Amino acid sequence: MKPAKNTRLISGRFSVPSDKQGGEPRPEWEDIEFRLAQTRLELYSAFRLLQQRYAAAGLSTENQPIRVEPFHFWRQSQVFVAIRNGQVVGCLTLVRPGPFGMPSEHSHPEMLGAVPVGSAVGEVTSFAIAKNCGLHSLDIFLGLTQLVQRFGIHNDVEYIFAVVHPRHARFYERAIGFKVIGEELPCERVEGSPGLALMVKLDANEACRSQWQESYDPENIRNDDSDLRPRSMTESQKRFFSQYLPQVDFRRTA
């Protein structure tokens, strides 16, 4: 599968979904970007999408226009976005361990015990896809997760964790090779909804669906010369977003 014409895939050359009958890239994939969020508008749009989708699912009762969490301010966090026609239609955050750990390691302590000591790890969280955006949600999922994999490998991350609702766990296992590493536990960050901790090794694609193994092939990623340097929040962005999370002292999130 080849990228659709005019598809701008920042920080990676991805294999995109094709039309099942003709084998050609679907037209709705034109003019889409999967990229590392950089501007305040991109971040605000991602956090607004998070709030909209989490509130609709009953995972947030906050009376705020956006959903920004303490870990978004951390230097080890990277927000990824899918953009179509200037609008953010999907987002995902990767958090690497720092002075504050990872978002879910306290609620799911089995995470760190599931990998060899000294392994470089990260957690993906804050995933949302816009409703009625004219794209299939699976397409956005593929683009964002491929970008996270590329970013992780280029920045020496070996294992990725995720905490998902139990009804979604089977998809993550079958689709891209995640493994369940713990038991179902409540997650305070999403109003006590149940969550299962999952793990995947970034440089292994054998457990992916057969039609996606090429897309997640680590050898293709190692030969990718895209700019995948981390782009965490700037100090001015921290000051702006701190108004939505006043208990966070942005000066102590470096």
N, C-alpha and C positions, 0 to 999 in steps of 0.2 A: 504494500500500500504506500502511495506517495502523497506528500502533503498537497492539499488543494491549492490551486493557483490563488495568489493574493493572501494566503494564510500566513500571518506574521507570527512566527513561533519564537519569541524572544527567549534566549538562553537554552535553546535546544531545537533539534530537528526531529520532529515526531512523526510517527506513522499514524495517520488519522483514519477514522472509520470510512468505509467505502459503501457505495450503494450495492446492496446485495445482488441485484440483477445484473447491472452493467459493470460492476467492478470499479467504477469511477468515484472519486471523492464526492461526498454529498455537498450540494451547493451551499447549504447553511454553514459549512465550515469556512467559507470564504471570509476574509477580513476578521479573523479572530486572532487575538494575541493571548498567549499564556506567558506570564512574565512575573518577575520579582517586583512587588509593589515598591514604589519609590516616592511618589508625591503624596502630599497631605490629602488631596482629593481621592487618589486611589485607595489610600488607607481608610478614609472616612466612608467611601462607598462600600468597601469590603465590610467594615464594622456595621454599617447600616443594614446591609444584606443579612449579616449574621443575626442582628436583632429581629429583623422581620421574620426570618425563617424559624429561629428558635422560639419566638413568641407564638407563632402560628402552630408550632408543635407542642406547646406547653412546657418548653424547656427553659423559659425565662419569664419572670414576672416583673422585671425591672421596667420602670416607667422612664425610659431613656430613648432618645432617637437612635442610638448606636449601642453595640455590645463590644466594649473594649475591656479586657481583663488585665490584671497585673503583669502577666507574663508577656503581653504584647509590648511592654516597655523595656523588656530585657534585651541586652546586647546580643544574646544568643538566639533571639527569635527572628524568624523570617516569614513575612506574609507573602503568599503567592496569589495571583489573581488571573481570572479569565475575563477578557474584555472583548466586547462585540459592539460595534457602532458607538464607541465611546462610553459604553456602560459596563460596569462590573457585573458579570453574570455568574461568577463562581469565585470562591476563595477558600484558602487552606493555609494553616500556619504550621511551621516546623519549629520546634523548640529544642535546642541542644542544652545539655546540662551546664549550669553555671553555679554561682553562689547560692541560688535559690532552688536548685534541682530542676525537676520537670513538673509540669502541671499536675499530673496524676500519680506521681510516685508515692505520695502519702496515702491516698485513698486506695491505691493498688500497689502495695509494697512488693508484690511478687515480680514486678517488672524488672528491677535491677538484678534480681537473683536468677533471671532466666538466660543471661548471657555470660560468656567468660569474663572473669575479672579483668578490668582494664580496657574493655571494648568501648569503642566510640559509638554513642547512641544518640537518639533523638526521638521526640514524640510529635506525631501529627495530631492536630486538634483544630477546633474552630472551622469546621468544614460546612459550607453552605452553597447551594445552587439556587439561582433565581427561578421562580415559578413563571410559567408561560413566557419564557424568553425566546421561544422559537427554536430551541436546541434540545436535543435529547440529553437528559441528565447523565447518562452513561458516557457520552462524548466528553462532557466537561470533566467528569471524574477521571477519565483516561488522560486527558491533557494535563490536568493538575498533578496527578500522581506521577506521571512520567517526568514532569519538571522537578518535582520533589526528589525523585530518584536521582536524576542528573545532578542536582544541586548537592545532594547528600554525598554521592560518590566523589564529586570534585572537591568536597570539603572534608573528606576522610571519615564520613559517618559509615559505620558498619551495619548497625541494626536500627530499625525503626519500630517504635511502639505506637499503638493506638488503643483508645478505649471507646468502644462502640456499643450501641444498644444490642442486646442479645439477638434480636430478630435480624440484624444486619451482619452478624458475625459470619454466618455461612457464606454470604456473598464475598466477603473479604478473603475467606479461606480459598474458595473455588476460583475466584477471579485473579488474584495476584499473589497467592501463596502465603498469606498471613496464617499464623498458628495461634490457637487459644492457649494462654499461659496461666490463666487463673480462673477463679470462680466469679459468678455474678455478684456484684456488690453495688450498693447505692452510690451515686455521684452527686455530691453536694452542689457542684457547679452548675448542674442542670436540674435543679429542683428535686434532687433525690432520685431521679430516674435510674434504672438499673444499667450497669455497664460491665462489659467483659474486656479484659486486657488481652491484646493481640500483639504479635511480634512477627517481623519479617527480616530476613537478611538481604541487604540491598543489592549485593552482587550475584544473587542467585535468581534465575528466572524459570527454573525447571518446573516449579509448581504453579506457574501462571497458566491460564487457559491457553490451549495450543495456538489459537489464532492471535494471541497477544504476546507470545514469547519473544518474537523479533522486536516488538516495540519496547520491551523491557530488557533487551539484551545488554548486559554490562559492557561488552566489548564495543558496541556502538557508542556508548556513553564516554568511554575512555578516549575515543578518537574525536570527540566533540570539542571544538575549539571555542565554544561560546563563552561569553563573560558570565561566570557563575559566582562572582565574589559576593559575600553577604552584604545586605543592605538593610540594616536595622533602622529603627526610628532615629531621626536626628534630634538634637536637643530642642529645637523649635517645635518639632512635631510632638515631642513629649509634653512640652508646656501646653500646647493646644489641647491634646487629648486628656491631659490630667484634669480638666474641668469636668469630664464625664466620669472620672474615677478619683474623687478628691482625696481618698484615703491613701493614695499612692504618692510617695515622695519621689518624683522623677529624677531628682539629683542622686538618688541612691540606687538607680537601676542600671548602672553601667556594667 
